[in-house]
Amino acid sequence: MPRLNKYIASTGICSRRKADELILEGKVAVNGQIINELGFHVREKDKVSVDGKNVYPKKMEYYRFYKPAGYITTLDDEKGRKTIYDVIPPELKHLKPVGRLDKDSTGLLIMTNDGDLINSMTHPSIKVPKVYMVTINGRFTESNAEEMLNGIEIVTDTGEKKIAYAETLPIEITNKSSIIQVVLYQGINRQIRKMFAKLGFEVEVLKRIQHATITLEGLKKGQVKPLKPKQVKELQKYIEKIMRENA
């Protein structure tokens, strides 16, 4: 029997955390009775309502998408630029991306209608790793790697100053260019580009190759593939493990 907040999240109307808020606000009823207990468990025949409207679990969908360059990670763009929904098949346009990739970046986006998973994988306190392959101009040094690991001050799009961190692993280094594997646990917009810029480098290629347990392997640019049930279970267990460790 699932907990009430998990049941509500499975309907797709909100995340599990938001469901907790709705329960505490007295907006959730089971079989017509208001429930304020966060640990309440729902039985198979129970009828759950939110704000007086019955809600039902819906089929959760999980896909991998290889985002090509030149597309914005949003549903609509006020500037009329192309978005990922110009590439994704029409029957999957109800799905949302887990996080974002900027216009010039390519690589893995997980697409889903599971709001609880999206919240868990993007919440700053949970720190789910994202792995990128980055090509920069110039020679990347051990000193540069230490700076990125210890933190570099960058300015966000809203003008706020933040310390950004990244783990790096040099893959191929020459005097003219360097290929670096970068691991992020933060979600600051254009974080990698801004960090390298502060070190005097320009990012020439940026591709996300992994998010949590899900990789880009086997996908072509612009392609969308469903996650296998085993992959979904592994992902969910991995996120739950991280959440327990950060609790």
C-alpha positions as CSV (number, residue, x, y, z in Angstrom):
1,M,0.0,0.0,0.0
2,P,1.6,3.3,-1.0
3,R,1.8,6.3,1.2
4,L,-0.7,9.0,0.5
5,N,1.8,11.5,-0.8
6,K,3.3,9.0,-3.2
7,Y,-0.2,8.1,-4.5
8,I,-0.9,11.8,-5.2
9,A,2.4,12.2,-6.9
10,S,1.6,9.2,-9.1
11,T,-1.5,11.0,-10.5
12,G,0.9,13.5,-12.0
13,I,-0.6,16.6,-10.4
14,C,2.4,17.5,-8.3
15,S,5.5,16.1,-6.6
16,R,5.6,14.1,-3.4
17,R,6.8,17.2,-1.4
18,K,4.0,19.3,-2.8
19,A,1.5,16.5,-1.9
20,D,2.7,16.7,1.7
21,E,1.8,20.4,1.7
22,L,-1.6,19.7,0.3
23,I,-2.2,17.0,3.0
24,L,-1.2,19.4,5.8
25,E,-3.4,22.1,4.3
26,G,-6.4,19.8,4.6
27,K,-7.0,19.6,0.9
28,V,-6.8,15.9,0.6
29,A,-9.5,13.4,1.4
30,V,-9.7,9.6,1.3
31,N,-13.2,8.1,0.9
32,G,-14.6,11.5,1.7
33,Q,-12.7,12.0,4.9
34,I,-10.0,14.8,5.2
35,I,-6.6,13.2,6.0
36,N,-3.8,15.3,7.7
37,E,-1.5,12.3,8.5
38,L,1.6,12.3,6.2
39,G,2.2,8.6,6.9
40,F,-1.3,7.6,5.8
41,H,-1.3,4.6,3.5
42,V,-3.8,4.2,0.6
43,R,-5.5,0.9,0.0
44,E,-6.4,-0.4,-3.5
45,K,-10.1,0.4,-3.2
46,D,-9.7,3.8,-1.6
47,K,-10.9,6.9,-3.4
48,V,-8.6,9.9,-3.1
49,S,-9.6,13.5,-3.8
50,V,-7.6,16.8,-3.9
51,D,-9.6,20.0,-3.5
52,G,-12.8,17.9,-3.9
53,K,-11.8,16.4,-7.2
54,N,-11.0,12.6,-7.5
55,V,-7.5,11.8,-8.6
56,Y,-6.2,8.6,-10.1
57,P,-2.7,7.2,-10.8
58,K,-1.6,7.5,-14.3
59,K,0.8,5.6,-16.3
60,M,4.3,7.0,-15.8
61,E,6.4,7.4,-18.9
62,Y,10.2,7.6,-19.0
63,Y,12.3,8.4,-22.1
64,R,15.9,9.3,-23.1
65,F,16.3,12.1,-25.6
66,Y,19.5,13.1,-27.4
67,K,19.1,16.8,-27.7
68,P,20.8,18.3,-30.8
69,A,22.4,21.8,-30.8
70,G,20.3,24.8,-31.8
71,Y,17.2,24.0,-29.7
72,I,15.9,25.6,-26.4
73,T,14.9,23.3,-23.6
74,T,11.4,24.7,-23.1
75,L,7.9,24.2,-24.3
76,D,7.4,27.7,-25.7
77,D,10.0,30.5,-26.4
78,E,8.9,34.1,-26.4
79,K,11.6,34.9,-29.0
80,G,10.3,32.3,-31.4
81,R,13.4,30.1,-31.3
82,K,13.2,26.4,-32.0
83,T,12.6,24.2,-29.0
84,I,13.2,20.5,-28.2
85,Y,9.4,20.0,-28.8
86,D,10.1,20.7,-32.5
87,V,12.2,17.5,-32.5
88,I,10.3,15.3,-30.1
89,P,7.4,13.2,-31.6
90,P,4.0,14.9,-31.2
91,E,2.7,12.0,-29.1
92,L,5.4,12.7,-26.5
93,K,5.0,16.4,-26.2
94,H,3.2,16.0,-22.8
95,L,6.5,14.9,-21.3
96,K,8.8,17.3,-19.4
97,P,12.6,17.4,-19.3
98,V,14.5,16.6,-16.2
99,G,16.6,19.7,-16.1
100,R,17.8,21.7,-19.0
101,L,20.5,22.0,-21.6
102,D,21.3,25.4,-23.2
103,K,20.8,26.1,-26.9
104,D,24.3,25.3,-28.0
105,S,24.7,22.2,-25.8
106,T,23.8,18.7,-26.9
107,G,23.3,15.3,-25.2
108,L,21.1,13.5,-22.7
109,L,17.7,14.7,-21.5
110,I,15.4,12.4,-19.5
111,M,11.8,13.1,-20.5
112,T,9.0,12.1,-18.2
113,N,5.5,12.8,-16.8
114,D,6.7,11.8,-13.3
115,G,6.7,15.1,-11.4
116,D,8.1,13.5,-8.3
117,L,11.1,12.1,-10.1
118,I,11.7,15.5,-11.8
119,N,11.7,17.3,-8.5
120,S,14.0,14.7,-6.9
121,M,16.5,14.9,-9.7
122,T,16.6,18.7,-9.9
123,H,16.3,19.8,-6.3
124,P,19.5,21.5,-5.3
125,S,19.7,19.7,-1.9
126,I,19.7,16.2,-3.4
127,K,22.8,16.7,-5.6
128,V,22.2,14.2,-8.4
129,P,25.4,13.9,-10.6
130,K,25.4,15.0,-14.3
131,V,28.3,14.0,-16.5
132,Y,29.5,16.0,-19.5
133,M,32.2,15.8,-22.2
134,V,33.5,19.3,-22.8
135,T,36.0,20.5,-25.4
136,I,37.7,23.8,-24.7
137,N,40.3,25.9,-26.4
138,G,43.7,25.8,-24.8
139,R,45.6,23.6,-22.4
140,F,43.7,22.5,-19.2
141,T,46.1,22.2,-16.2
142,E,46.0,20.5,-12.8
143,S,45.8,24.0,-11.3
144,N,42.6,24.6,-13.4
145,A,41.2,21.3,-12.1
146,E,41.8,22.3,-8.5
147,E,40.2,25.7,-9.0
148,M,37.0,24.1,-10.4
149,L,36.9,21.5,-7.6
150,N,37.4,24.1,-4.8
151,G,34.9,26.5,-6.3
152,I,34.8,29.4,-8.8
153,E,32.6,32.5,-8.3
154,I,30.2,33.0,-11.2
155,V,27.3,35.4,-11.8
156,T,23.9,33.9,-12.4
157,D,21.5,35.1,-15.1
158,T,19.7,37.1,-12.4
159,G,22.9,38.9,-11.4
160,E,23.5,36.8,-8.2
161,K,27.0,35.7,-7.3
162,K,27.4,32.0,-6.5
163,I,30.3,29.6,-5.9
164,A,30.2,26.9,-8.6
165,Y,31.9,23.6,-8.2
166,A,32.8,20.8,-10.7
167,E,34.8,17.6,-10.7
168,T,37.0,17.2,-13.8
169,L,38.9,14.4,-15.5
170,P,41.2,15.3,-18.4
171,I,40.6,13.0,-21.4
172,E,42.8,14.5,-24.1
173,I,45.1,17.5,-23.5
174,T,47.0,19.5,-26.2
175,N,48.4,23.0,-26.3
176,K,45.5,24.1,-28.6
177,S,42.6,22.3,-27.1
178,S,41.5,20.0,-24.2
179,I,38.7,17.4,-23.8
180,I,37.5,17.3,-20.2
181,Q,35.0,15.1,-18.5
182,V,33.0,17.3,-16.1
183,V,30.7,16.2,-13.3
184,L,28.2,18.6,-11.8
185,Y,26.1,18.3,-8.7
186,Q,24.6,21.8,-9.0
187,G,22.1,23.2,-11.5
188,I,23.2,26.7,-12.3
189,N,22.3,27.9,-15.8
190,R,25.3,27.7,-18.2
191,Q,27.4,26.8,-15.2
192,I,30.1,24.9,-17.1
193,R,30.5,27.7,-19.7
194,K,30.8,30.3,-17.0
195,M,33.3,28.4,-15.0
196,F,35.6,27.8,-17.9
197,A,35.2,31.4,-19.0
198,K,36.5,32.6,-15.6
199,L,39.6,30.5,-16.2
200,G,40.1,32.1,-19.6
201,F,38.8,29.2,-21.7
202,E,36.0,29.1,-24.3
203,V,33.8,26.0,-24.5
204,E,33.7,24.8,-28.0
205,V,31.7,21.6,-27.5
206,L,29.5,20.6,-24.5
207,K,27.6,17.3,-24.4
208,R,25.8,15.7,-21.5
209,I,26.5,12.0,-21.5
210,Q,25.0,10.8,-18.3
211,H,22.4,11.9,-15.7
212,A,22.3,9.8,-12.5
213,T,22.3,6.1,-13.8
214,I,21.0,7.0,-17.3
215,T,23.5,7.4,-20.2
216,L,23.4,8.6,-23.8
217,E,24.7,5.2,-25.0
218,G,22.9,3.9,-28.1
219,L,21.2,7.1,-29.0
220,K,21.6,9.2,-32.1
221,K,21.1,13.0,-32.2
222,G,17.4,13.9,-32.1
223,Q,16.4,10.3,-31.2
224,V,14.0,9.4,-28.4
225,K,13.9,6.0,-26.7
226,P,11.8,4.7,-23.8
227,L,13.7,3.6,-20.7
228,K,13.4,-0.1,-19.9
229,P,11.6,-1.0,-16.7
230,K,14.9,-2.2,-15.3
231,Q,16.5,1.2,-16.0
232,V,13.6,3.0,-14.3
233,K,13.9,0.8,-11.2
234,E,17.7,1.3,-11.0
235,L,17.2,5.1,-11.4
236,Q,14.6,5.3,-8.7
237,K,16.7,3.2,-6.3
238,Y,19.7,5.4,-7.0
239,I,17.8,8.6,-6.3
240,E,16.3,7.1,-3.1
241,K,19.8,6.2,-2.0
242,I,21.1,9.7,-2.5
243,M,18.1,11.2,-0.7
244,R,18.8,8.9,2.3
245,E,22.5,9.9,2.3
246,N,21.6,13.6,2.2
247,A,18.8,13.4,4.8
